[in-house]
């Protein structure tokens, strides 16, 4: 498809925006990248714009922009931008069609894809699925919200994959129109991003759009307890669960063994991933592989060879009989609860961060008998202290180094000091990766 003679606005100059800009330019469009952020922090965007030959408006120039009807044929949004924010509204008010980077990129490829969504577990499942396909010699790659935008993949690598393992966020799903994955995976749902959505129902409806364009010839892989919430779906449905009360699902896990339709298909004893929630991520990936005709023995061999990613229940140090576990990727209540419930050692929990409008009271029932003490950081430290102080000792810390020292002093041999914040990190760090790195560094500095 050629866009010769058309003028596209790319809203957002981070990785997704630059990928969309490069793809649109490759297809012949005139491209203008627009970002209201600080130009000093967008030097990479400016460098890419100069190299690729498209226009760029940053900071005050972007904020002063006026948009005339017919000036742009399409405005492509990065996932972090809400269509109702002032910059996108300039374009919609002028009659310019808005679309998201993922939607735009998906219209430019014929490669098959499995789309994975859920409040937690998306990245791990996306990586597992790609590892399974690659283990069979079928080329696959983790992409989408996982970090590699599809638009960037198409420019740099082209149509070379048998299956895209596409992690999909609610932000990306807000702007889809024709996005049509052959296989979808719905891992779980819990309240999150209430700083973006007016309520839990709006967040749920944004994520449920993943099924919007699927037909009766497609597949949906769904965590069994979620079927009631989701209601009827058009595609064929496979269910999975590692929960004892849902062993009637098609794919299940119990007592160290994976089952399909009640029949054992392999052992989980040699798998390095830990926790029941990770067993469900594996079940979902196995179901997707089964749809494509892959055998369980080779799929589980690929899972055994898979190395767990950083910042997701990652053991970073053992010191004086205490394990230090980095679960910085737990940026919401559901991920935090999953980590707490999945670990067998008594926990000294480091939690807190950005205020996202979440209610942590539902976590109170998971704390007794699991959490020995809490060390609280960030914007929500005070409110978390009010929520949990009657259940366990709560300590406040000004930074990660102090938090780790306090937690280590509160722990005894056989415990686990766990960073599982339950919210995002942007009040203190550039992202969960930097937060997790600071935790690992502080743990390594203990002597």
Secondary structure as GFF3:
##gff-version 3
##sequence-region A 1 447
A	DSSP	beta_strand	7	11	.	.	.	ID=ss1
A	DSSP	alpha_helix	15	26	.	.	.	ID=ss2
A	DSSP	beta_strand	30	35	.	.	.	ID=ss3
A	DSSP	three_ten_helix	39	41	.	.	.	ID=ss4
A	DSSP	alpha_helix	43	52	.	.	.	ID=ss5
A	DSSP	beta_strand	55	58	.	.	.	ID=ss6
A	DSSP	alpha_helix	60	63	.	.	.	ID=ss7
A	DSSP	beta_strand	74	77	.	.	.	ID=ss8
A	DSSP	alpha_helix	86	93	.	.	.	ID=ss9
A	DSSP	beta_strand	98	100	.	.	.	ID=ss10
A	DSSP	alpha_helix	101	106	.	.	.	ID=ss11
A	DSSP	beta_strand	113	117	.	.	.	ID=ss12
A	DSSP	alpha_helix	122	135	.	.	.	ID=ss13
A	DSSP	beta_strand	140	144	.	.	.	ID=ss14
A	DSSP	alpha_helix	150	156	.	.	.	ID=ss15
A	DSSP	beta_strand	163	167	.	.	.	ID=ss16
A	DSSP	alpha_helix	170	173	.	.	.	ID=ss17
A	DSSP	beta_strand	183	186	.	.	.	ID=ss18
A	DSSP	alpha_helix	200	208	.	.	.	ID=ss19
A	DSSP	three_ten_helix	209	211	.	.	.	ID=ss20
A	DSSP	beta_strand	219	223	.	.	.	ID=ss21
A	DSSP	three_ten_helix	224	226	.	.	.	ID=ss22
A	DSSP	alpha_helix	227	230	.	.	.	ID=ss23
A	DSSP	beta_strand	236	241	.	.	.	ID=ss24
A	DSSP	three_ten_helix	244	246	.	.	.	ID=ss25
A	DSSP	beta_strand	251	254	.	.	.	ID=ss26
A	DSSP	beta_strand	257	260	.	.	.	ID=ss27
A	DSSP	beta_strand	263	267	.	.	.	ID=ss28
A	DSSP	alpha_helix	276	291	.	.	.	ID=ss29
A	DSSP	alpha_helix	296	305	.	.	.	ID=ss30
A	DSSP	beta_strand	314	319	.	.	.	ID=ss31
A	DSSP	beta_strand	322	326	.	.	.	ID=ss32
A	DSSP	alpha_helix	333	342	.	.	.	ID=ss33
A	DSSP	beta_strand	347	351	.	.	.	ID=ss34
A	DSSP	three_ten_helix	361	363	.	.	.	ID=ss35
A	DSSP	alpha_helix	364	367	.	.	.	ID=ss36
A	DSSP	beta_strand	371	376	.	.	.	ID=ss37
A	DSSP	alpha_helix	381	388	.	.	.	ID=ss38
A	DSSP	beta_strand	393	396	.	.	.	ID=ss39
A	DSSP	alpha_helix	400	410	.	.	.	ID=ss40
A	DSSP	beta_strand	416	419	.	.	.	ID=ss41
A	DSSP	alpha_helix	432	444	.	.	.	ID=ss42
###
